[in-house]
Amino acid sequence: MSHGCNFRLVAALLPVSGILALYALRADADPQPQPIPQQSADSSDPDEEPSNNGLDFTRPQRGFETRFRDQTSGTTSRTDRETLYLRATTRIDLGSGWTLGAFGQMSVLNKTVTSFDPESSTSEAGIGDSTFQAALIYAVDQHWAWGIGARLVDPTAADSLGSGKWQIMPGFGVRYSFLEFGPDTYFVPVVRYAMSFAGNPTARTISEPQIAPTLNIGLPDRWFVTFYPSNDIRINYGQPVSGQTGRLFLPFDAAIGRKVTKNLVLSLEASVPIIKDYPVYNFKTEFKVAVNF
């Protein structure tokens, strides 16, 4: 796909976020302001909980998300990636506290590599890797829940835009809600292990734990701050990458957002490395629009 074609595709897809956001605002509009209900202790529908911002691994929702990520990386050269993610999420209530959550995701990206000696720049654009995830979750009580599942990455991108490998990521998460501090203050550490297989035999072998010690703090008026919303803490046991001096990548990762209505959530995430022995990125920002149905 040419550079120009990619940007036309991105331009065509971006309005989807706006249309869905307007739909969510319209669906939630009420001429008479209503008080925000408190989270019910026996609530069985996460979509109806006014405090659920969709970042809790153990409370999946039904909806659609668009994410725009801007990320820079590189040591001897600089790589800029601008990626648009389109994700559809769903949830199946199995009864007796059990839930099956799943999502499917595709992406479109533009990649620019700048070399410094000699100075040169090349750009490439196209479809990125696709992802599917399913997780089985059990709610123990109001405070505790846990889930186990797996993520599958399909190398639909060209090798230069994606990993070039199939990946399977078994994972596990546990959530504790601090209800005494508010209905959406919780700690939910999630660990998954990325392992590559098949695909391009010359592509780098991937073997790394990906960790997210997610702490979400609910604020007044449905605002929230989230520390480590992404599984960006990495320990590389696979093939080394350029500039690697150790195994650990540890960033500072945080997001701020607001559940604008019961159907619409907006958030902005930013991340910078603290320890970059295993270089993953130099800087990352991500803007997310999530609409629940």
N, C-alpha and C positions, 0 to 999 in steps of 0.2 A: 504494500500500500504506500503511495507516495506521501510526502510530507503535507502537501496541500490537501489531499484527500482525507488524511487523518484529521486535520483541523476542521474540515467541513463536517466530518462525522462527529467530532467532539461538540461543535457548535450546534449540531442537530440534537444531540443527546442532552446537553445541559438544560434546555428548556423543560425537560421532563421533571427536573427537580422543582422548578418554579410552578409548573402545573399542579404537581402533587401537593406542594406546600399550600397553594391557593385552595385546593380541594379540602385540605385538612382544616385550614382556617375557616372556610365556609361551613364545613360540616360541624365545626365546634362553635360557630357563632350563635349567640343568644342575646336578644334585645334586652333581657333582664339579667343583670349580673347575678351569678349564683355563687355561693360560698364553695370553696374547694373542699370536697369531702375528704375525710381522713381515711387512711388505708385500713381496710377491715382486717381483723385478725384472721378471719376464715376466708378471705378473698381467694377465689379460685381462678380468676381471669386477670392475668398480668396486664392486658391491654386496658382494663378499666381502672387500674391503680394509678391515680394522678401523679404519684411520685416515681413511677417506673420509667426511667429514661432509656431503657434498652441496652445498658452497658453491663448488666448483670448476666453472666454466663448461665446461671441457674434459673433465670426468668425470661426465656425466649418469647418473642412477640411475632405477630403476623403483620407483615408490612413490606415496605420497599425503602431502600437506602441508596443515596448517591453520595460518594465520597470523592473529593478532589485532593490529591496528595502532591506536594512539591518536595522533592528530596534531592540533596546533593551528597556525593560520595567521592572517594578517590584519594590517593596519596601522591603518586607521581603525575597523575592527570586528574582532571575534574569531570565527573559525570553528573549531569542534571537530568532528573526524571520527573515528568509531569504526567500523572496518572489519574484517569477518571474511572472509578469503580461503580458498577451497577449491581446491587445485591437485592435479591428477593428472599424474605425470611418467612418461616411458618412454624406453627406449633400444633401438636396433636395431644390433647389431654387423654391420658390412658386410664385415669381413675386411681383412687387409693393413694394419691400423692405423686403419681408417676406422670411424667411428661416427656414427649419426644420433640426435640427442637431441631430444625434443619435450615440451611440456607444454600443458595446457589449464587455464584458471583462471576461476572465477566469484567474485563477491563480493556481500556484503550489508553495507550501511552505514547509519549514523545520523549525520545532519549537524545541528549546532546553530549558528546565527548569532546573535551577541550584538552589538547596537549600543549605543554609549555616549552619544550625543547626538542625540535623547533615548534613554534606556535602554530597550531592548526585546530580546526574544529569540524566535526562531522555530526550530522543529525540523522535520525531514523525514527520512524513512527509506524504504529500498527496495533494489532490486537495483542493483548497480553495473555498470560496464563489464566486459565479458568479454575475455579475452586468450588468444591462441594463439601459441606460439613453436616454431620448428624450427631446428636448427643442425647443420651437417655439420662433424665434428671429425676431426682427424688427429693421432695420437700419433707423434711423431718418434722418441723414445726415452724412457728413464726420466725425463729432466729436462724435455724440451721437448714441448709440444703446442700446437696452434692450432685455431681454429674460426671459421666464418663462418655467419651465418644471418640470420633476420628475425623480428620480433615483430609481430603484427597485433592491434590493439585494436578491438573491436566496440562501438559506443556503445549498449549495451543498457540503460544507465541513463537516467532522466529527465535532461533537460539541466541541471537544477539540482544533480544528484548526480554527473554525469560530465562529460566534456569536450564532449559533443554532436557530436563528430567521429569519423569513422574515422581510425585512425592506423596507419602502417607505420613500422617501426623496423629498418632494416638494421643489422647489428652485426658486430663482429669482436673476438676475444680471443686472447691468447697466454699460455701458462703456463710458468713455470720452477719446478721443484721443487728445493728446497735439501735434498737427501737427506742431506747430511752433518750437518744439524741435526735430522733426524727425518723420519719417513715422511709427515707431513702438514704440512710447512712449505713454503709456496709463494707465489709472486707471480703473479697473473693479472689484468693490466689488461684491462678490457672497455669498449669504446666502442660506443654505438649512437646513431643519429640519428633522433629522433622527428619525423615529418612528418604533418600532418593533411590529410585530403581528404574530400570529400563530407560527408554528415551535415547538421547544421543550418547553413544559410548565414549565420546571424547569430552563430554561436559563434566564439570566438577562434581565429585561425589559429595552429597550433603548428608551430614549427620550431626545434629545439634539440638539440644534442649532449648526451647523458647519459652520464656517465663514472663508472667504478668501478675505481680502482687497488687492487684487492683484495689484501691481504697477510694470509695465514692463518699463524698460529704454533701448531704442535702442542705441547701441554703433557702432562705425565705423566698417566696414568690416563685417557686419551682426552678430556681437557679441551682446549679451544682458545680462542684469542682471534683475532678477525678485524677488521681495519681496512678500512673502506669495503666492506662486503658488498653494498651496494645502489648502483645507478647514480643517486646523488643529487647529484653535481656537475653543474650545469646551466649552459648558456650560451644565453640566449634571443635568437634571431634572428626570432622571430615577433612577434605583436602584444604590446605591453606590458601588464602587469597593474597593478592599483591599487597605488600606493606604490613602483613601480619607479623606480630612479635610475640603473641601469646594466644590464649583461647577465649578470653572474656571480652564481651562487649556489654558495657553497663551505661545506659543513658539516664538522664533526668527526663522524664516523660510526664506531661500533665495536660489536662484539657479543662476548659470551662464551657459551660453550655446552659441552655434553658429549655425546659419543656414548655413551649409557647402555648400549646393547647394539649388536650388529652391525646390528640392525634399527631402532633408535630413536635419534633425535637431538633434543635440546632446546637452544634458544638464545634469548637475550634481546639485542635490539639497541636502542641509544639514539643519537640524533643531535641536535646543536644547531648553528645557523649560526655560521660564522666571518665570512664575507662574505655579506651579504644584499641586494646591490644589486638583484638580481632575486629578490623574495620568493617562496619556495616553501613553507616552513613555519617556525614559530618553535621547535617542539620535536616530536620523534617518538620513540615507543617501539614495538617490535614483538616479540611473543613467538611463536616458531615451534615446532611439533611436526611432525617428519618421520618417517614410517614407510616403510621399504624392504621390498619383497617379493622 
